[in-house]
Amino acid sequence: MPDKPSIESRKGQDPALLRRLLRAKDRMDAASDEEWPIPRLARVSGVSEAHFARSFKQAFGLPPHRYLLTRRIERAKTLLRDTELAITEIAFHTGWNSLGTFGRIFRDVTGESPSELRAREKVAGQVLAPVPACILRAAHRPDLNIAVLEKRRREGANIKGPNQRKGRKVP
């Protein structure tokens, strides 16, 4: 899970700007299946496109696109675990236009395919009802501090990233 920006990194941002950024973040959370290009997000928050992208990353620790990917993957994992919907339907319900792209990004982020995750969750059969849903979502949120393409490049070159420990592969 990405570290939240410290209070010190947020001190430089205007509280009014943070409220505007939260407005855009809340819209993405509410409709993560929709397209959210930077111009649309900037309009929602009432700031310029460049200022929005820079300020969003400073405030929340991730660029807007990666934040949206975490929400989509998080929602797809929930649907895979809790429903019997076909993987194709889940891909389209969570905002992906291509099943291939969904499967590739899902595997890159989680380390397993959607069908593998569904099978593992069925076998586990864990009852997670007593744990509040917000805590579960936070615990299962994918870590996208580095770009997916950067992860692939590192794996191809067998380069260890800053979050990798000896003998441990980062998902």
C-alpha positions as CSV (number, residue, x, y, z in Angstrom):
1,M,0.0,0.0,0.0
2,P,1.5,3.4,-0.9
3,D,2.6,5.5,2.0
4,K,0.4,8.5,2.6
5,P,2.1,11.8,2.2
6,S,3.3,13.3,5.4
7,I,1.8,16.4,7.0
8,E,5.0,18.2,6.1
9,S,4.5,17.5,2.3
10,R,0.9,18.7,2.5
11,K,1.8,21.9,4.5
12,G,2.8,23.7,1.3
13,Q,-0.6,23.1,-0.3
14,D,-3.4,25.5,0.2
15,P,-6.4,24.0,2.1
16,A,-8.7,25.3,-0.6
17,L,-6.7,23.4,-3.2
18,L,-6.7,20.2,-1.2
19,R,-10.5,20.5,-1.0
20,R,-10.7,20.9,-4.8
21,L,-8.3,17.9,-5.2
22,L,-10.5,15.8,-2.9
23,R,-13.5,16.7,-5.0
24,A,-11.8,15.2,-8.0
25,K,-10.6,12.2,-6.0
26,D,-14.1,11.6,-4.7
27,R,-15.5,11.7,-8.2
28,M,-13.0,9.1,-9.3
29,D,-13.9,6.9,-6.3
30,A,-17.6,7.1,-7.0
31,A,-17.3,6.4,-10.7
32,S,-14.0,4.5,-11.2
33,D,-15.4,2.7,-14.2
34,E,-15.6,6.0,-16.2
35,E,-12.8,7.6,-18.1
36,W,-11.0,10.3,-16.1
37,P,-8.5,12.1,-18.3
38,I,-6.6,15.0,-16.7
39,P,-8.6,17.7,-18.5
40,R,-11.8,16.4,-17.0
41,L,-10.3,16.1,-13.5
42,A,-8.9,19.6,-13.7
43,R,-12.3,20.9,-14.6
44,V,-13.9,19.2,-11.7
45,S,-11.3,20.7,-9.3
46,G,-11.2,24.1,-11.0
47,V,-7.5,24.3,-11.7
48,S,-5.2,24.0,-14.7
49,E,-4.3,20.6,-16.0
50,A,-0.6,20.8,-15.2
51,H,-1.3,22.3,-11.7
52,F,-3.8,19.6,-11.0
53,A,-1.6,16.6,-12.0
54,R,1.4,18.0,-10.0
55,S,-0.8,18.9,-7.0
56,F,-2.6,15.6,-6.9
57,K,0.6,13.6,-6.8
58,Q,2.0,15.8,-4.1
59,A,-1.2,15.5,-2.0
60,F,-1.9,11.8,-2.4
61,G,1.4,10.2,-3.4
62,L,0.3,8.9,-6.7
63,P,-0.5,10.4,-10.1
64,P,-4.2,10.5,-10.9
65,H,-4.0,7.7,-13.5
66,R,-2.3,5.3,-11.1
67,Y,-4.8,6.2,-8.4
68,L,-7.6,5.3,-10.8
69,L,-5.9,2.0,-11.6
70,T,-5.7,1.1,-7.9
71,R,-9.4,1.7,-7.6
72,R,-10.3,-0.3,-10.7
73,I,-8.1,-3.3,-9.6
74,E,-9.5,-3.1,-6.1
75,R,-13.1,-3.2,-7.4
76,A,-12.3,-6.0,-9.8
77,K,-10.7,-8.1,-7.0
78,T,-13.9,-7.6,-4.9
79,L,-16.1,-8.6,-7.8
80,L,-14.0,-11.7,-8.5
81,R,-14.1,-12.7,-4.9
82,D,-17.8,-11.9,-4.1
83,T,-19.7,-12.6,-7.4
84,E,-19.9,-15.2,-10.1
85,L,-19.8,-12.7,-12.9
86,A,-17.7,-13.7,-15.9
87,I,-14.3,-12.1,-16.0
88,T,-15.2,-10.3,-19.2
89,E,-18.2,-8.7,-17.5
90,I,-16.0,-7.7,-14.5
91,A,-13.5,-6.1,-16.8
92,F,-16.1,-4.0,-18.5
93,H,-17.9,-3.2,-15.2
94,T,-14.6,-1.8,-13.8
95,G,-13.9,0.5,-16.7
96,W,-11.6,-1.6,-19.0
97,N,-12.3,-1.4,-22.7
98,S,-10.2,-4.5,-23.5
99,L,-10.1,-7.9,-21.7
100,G,-6.5,-8.3,-22.8
101,T,-5.4,-5.0,-21.2
102,F,-7.4,-5.8,-18.0
103,G,-5.8,-9.2,-17.7
104,R,-2.3,-7.9,-18.4
105,I,-2.5,-5.0,-16.0
106,F,-4.3,-7.1,-13.3
107,R,-1.4,-9.7,-13.5
108,D,1.2,-7.0,-13.4
109,V,-0.3,-5.3,-10.4
110,T,-1.4,-8.4,-8.3
111,G,1.0,-11.0,-9.5
112,E,-1.8,-13.4,-10.6
113,S,-4.4,-13.6,-13.3
114,P,-8.1,-12.8,-12.5
115,S,-9.0,-16.5,-12.8
116,E,-6.1,-17.5,-10.5
117,L,-7.2,-15.0,-7.9
118,R,-10.8,-16.2,-8.1
119,A,-9.7,-19.8,-7.7
120,R,-7.5,-19.0,-4.8
121,E,-10.2,-17.1,-3.0
122,K,-12.7,-19.9,-3.5
123,V,-10.3,-22.4,-2.0
124,A,-9.4,-20.1,0.9
125,G,-13.1,-19.6,1.8
126,Q,-12.1,-17.1,4.4
127,V,-14.9,-15.3,6.3
128,L,-13.9,-11.7,6.5
129,A,-17.3,-10.3,7.6
130,P,-16.2,-9.1,11.1
131,V,-13.5,-6.8,9.6
132,P,-14.8,-3.4,8.5
133,A,-15.0,-3.0,4.7
134,C,-12.8,0.1,4.7
135,I,-10.0,-1.8,6.4
136,L,-10.3,-4.7,3.9
137,R,-10.1,-2.3,0.9
138,A,-7.1,-0.6,2.3
139,A,-5.3,-3.9,3.0
140,H,-6.1,-5.2,-0.5
141,R,-5.3,-2.0,-2.3
142,P,-2.6,-2.6,-5.0
143,D,0.7,-0.8,-4.7
144,L,1.4,1.3,-7.7
145,N,4.2,3.5,-6.5
146,I,6.2,2.6,-9.6
147,A,4.7,2.3,-13.1
148,V,3.7,-1.1,-14.4
149,L,6.1,-0.7,-17.4
150,E,8.9,0.1,-15.0
151,K,8.1,-3.2,-13.1
152,R,8.3,-5.1,-16.3
153,R,11.6,-3.5,-17.3
154,R,13.1,-4.3,-13.9
155,E,11.9,-7.9,-14.1
156,G,13.3,-8.3,-17.6
157,A,16.6,-6.9,-16.6
158,N,16.5,-8.6,-13.2
159,I,17.0,-5.3,-11.4
160,K,15.9,-5.0,-7.8
161,G,13.8,-2.0,-6.9
162,P,13.8,0.0,-3.7
163,N,11.0,-2.1,-2.2
164,Q,12.5,-5.5,-3.0
165,R,14.4,-7.5,-0.4
166,K,16.7,-10.3,-0.9
167,G,14.7,-13.4,-2.2
168,R,11.4,-11.5,-2.2
169,K,9.6,-10.4,-5.3
170,V,7.4,-7.3,-5.1
171,P,4.0,-7.8,-6.6
